[in-house]
Amino acid sequence: MNISKKLFISMILIALLIGGVATGLTMQAMDTTASDQETQEETDGKVETDSKNDQDEESKSEKAETPAEFQSLDRAIDLIQANFVNKVERQELVNGAIEGMVSKLDDPYSEYLDAEMTKQFNQSLESSFEGIGAEVTKRNEHITIIAPLKGSPAEEAGIRPNDRVIEVDGESVEDYTVYEATSLIRGEKGTDVVLTIDRPGNEETIEITITRDTIPLTTVYSDVMEQDGKKVGVLEIRSFGEGTAKEFNDQLLKLEDEENIEGLVIDVRGNPGGLFDSVESILANFLGPDDPFVMTERRGEKGEAYYTNGQGRKDYPIAVLINEGSASASEILAAAFKEVVESDIIGETTFGKGTVQQAMELGDGMLKITVMNWLSPHGNQINEVGVEPTIEVKQPDYFYTTLIQTEEPLKYNMNNAEVEKAQIMLKGLGYEMDRTDGYFDKQTTDAVETFQQEHDLKVTGEINEKTEEKLETLILEAVEKTENDLQLKRALEEITGS
């Protein structure tokens, strides 16, 4: 796994959740560079002039040896400081010059982080944080949601993969870096942030208010389900953190030894990524030592395969659940099961994040640039392509809708996106609904009246605040019920042959 004999490379897949920031398979070079030591020689008064002349000569010599392009850069900084209408700090100009160089790479994952952003970057690698619980990247010049974490404030508020963040609390994030945007989104637990979202397929932007909270540290959740008399274990991985591999291994051992499972479902839906070492350790449970689990490709170099010190294949069937919120480490796992283990991969095509960044110290800041792509074990491209399922299954429409956001009741003859959400929810709860196009017709009125009557609400046929709250509560409960999860249902059927 050595990429350079001179560097110790730690491969990590960073889940910088908002409370973190962005995702990327990152190599951090732990090489140390000796700093130049300044020396001061003792002199007496009579050689001060000679010392000054020597310094002038050294300065001229240094400028003569400096490449012309750097002399131009230095000259530009001098001219700006001397002539610009407002005072500007030299370091601010230097930072801007570096940012300009990185922006010319035209790569959403390459960034220069100044001292403050580097501090945020390091904090995002800690085991706990406060935020909204979503992961973002920059795609096609837009701050884009990769996935909200399951159970997070972002998910509960209706944030979805591929949502584009246009404004944060009314401030435009156009041309902002990921770190600049997330510095606006982050904040203390209990405080609100309003995101203006451009959602693919919607003609108008929507505003979503999210209350920040502490994001749970548990990353693996275990369950046992029975299908046709067979026990099937379900392991849901919500992110790949420092303790995820141990959590997974402990839960897997319990399922095998105590529950005697006859099949396994691994669920990485909505999992935006995590540590590279974590997914490698998890895959070691299912791959042999000669099975590659990922490949990397670098400019001008042949692809390199990586192997786990694996224990070998399991004697029971395994299915993996994926969706558009599965990214980075989740895609490594899904691709390995698809191509090496030849398991059923069920759900929807993943996000498509397959580039590797190297983070390097640069003064008080940090330079993070893309240095390679990672590929599937068979060498297939993942970046901006994703991992396709072997069995495509979509969830019911109400799984994808967001919470209703309106300050006035929804009523007959209205036509807007909020009415459309309500219609999808009502239909999902079993009410007769022929249209879900956003027009509040007579049938919608009848459905609302029936809903209100069945739940002891004042019958008005209009969706007021109390009706909206009850409708949203019931739809969220419906999403959590396993019997409504079509993707999980299909996985159980495939594993048991039912």
Order of alpha helices (4+ residues) and beta strands (2+ residues): beta-beta-alpha-alpha-alpha-beta-alpha-beta-beta-beta-alpha-beta-beta-alpha-beta-beta-beta-beta-beta-alpha-beta-alpha-beta-beta-beta-alpha-beta-beta-beta-beta-alpha-alpha-alpha-alpha
